[in-house]
Amino acid sequence: MHISAKADYATRALLELAREPARPLTCEAIASSQQIPFRFLKSVVGELRRAGLVRSQRGCEGGYWLGRPAGEVTLLDVVRAVDGELITLRGEPLAGLDYPGPAAGLPGVWRQIEADAAAVLGGTTLAALLPAEAGGLLSQKGAA
């Protein structure tokens, strides 16, 4: 499975926004903090905005905020917002994939891998990935 730079950068940007949800951040601040190329991040944030995962405000007090609470945004939401399909074969979705003869069982394996990846990504929220001091996964494990 290939995890795109867009999905990685998008997730890292959203985690920066989730860390302090009441305060807007600029793309410059996010790019600097996460060591992400600014121009690439700018286009990724545009895709996240169109998907409703971030909201923005222009001006001196402007910047970006999460579009939904961190506990409601999954990694699957992020990947689909920037990459579309989770897994493709030669750029095509797996849904209609069909092989003849001895390879007939292979599409089912590819679809199972996609389903398993979707389950992991869909079960992981931004909130769960935040460091302990921000109420994420580490603090949740410590409370159990």
N, C-alpha and C positions, 0 to 999 in steps of 0.2 A: 504494500500500500504506500502511496506517495502522499505526504503531507506537504501542501504547497506553501511557499513563502507567504503568499497572501493570507492563508488561514493562520499561520503562525503569527504573523505581524498583527492581524486583526484581533486575535485572542489576547496577545500581549497588550495591545492598545486598550482593549476593553477592560483588562485587569487593572491597568493604570487608572482608568476612569472609575472602576468599582472600588478602588482603595479609598478614595475620598469622594463619595457620590454627591456631596453638597457643593463641591467646588468645581467650576468648569476648568478644563485643561485645554491648552492650545495644542495643535499638531506639533509645533516646535518643541514644546515641553515633553510630549509623549515620545517623539522621535529621539530626543536627547536622552531621556531617562532609559529607554529601552534599546538604544543604539540601533535604530531602524532608519533607513534612508528616508529623508523627509518627503521627497516627491512621491515615492512609492506609497508611503503612509497616507499622504493626502488623498490619493485615489482610492485606497482601501477604506478610509474613513467615509468617503463619499458613498461607497457601496453599503457600508454599515448603516449610514443615514437613510438611504433608500429602503433598506430592509427594516427600518424602525428600531435597530439596536442601539443607535445613538441619536441624540438630538443636538441641535446647534443653535447658537445665538451669535450674531455679529456684533462688532463694536468693542470698545475698551474692556468692558466687563464680560465679553463673549468668550466662546470656546465650545467645548463639547462635554456632554453629560451622557450617562447611560440612558437609553430610551425606555428601559424597563428595569426593575430591581435586579440586582446581580443573582439572586436566588431563582429568578425566572428565565435567565438566559443560559442555555446549554451550549456546550461545544458543538453539538450538531447544528444548532441555530446559526452559529458563527460560520462553520464550514459551508453550509448551504447558502448563506448570504453572499459569500465571496467566491465560492467555487461551483455552486449549483449542485450537480450530482455528487454523491459521496464517493462512489467508485465507478469508473468507466473502463471499458475495454476498447482501446484504440479510439477513444473519444466518444464512444456510444454508451448509452445506459445499458445496464445488464438485464433489464426487464424482458426484452424480447429476444434475448440471446438463445440460440438453438443450434446444436451441432449434430451431425449425423453419425451413425455407427458407434464405434467404440468410445468416441468422445462425448456421447450424449449425456453422460452424467456430470461432465465438467461445469456447465453453466450453473447447475445447482450448487456446486462448491463455491463458485464465485459469488453467487447470490447469498449464500450462508455467511461468507466472510463479510459481505456488505451489511447484512443484518446484524451480525455480531458487533461490527465496528459502530453501527448506528446505535446499538443498545448501550455501548460504553460511552460514546460521545453524548448521547441523549440523556444519560444518567449522571452527567458531570456538569454542574453549574459553575458559573464564575465565582459565586460565593464560596463554593467548596474549595476552590483553588487559592483563595486569598490567604495570606500569612496569618498565623495565630492571632496577632494583635489586631487584625482587621476582622476577626470572627470567621475565619475560613476553616478548612479541613483540619488543620493541626489543632485548633482550639476545640473543635467538635470531638476529635478523638480523645483529647484530654478530659473532656467532660463526661465521656461514656463510662 
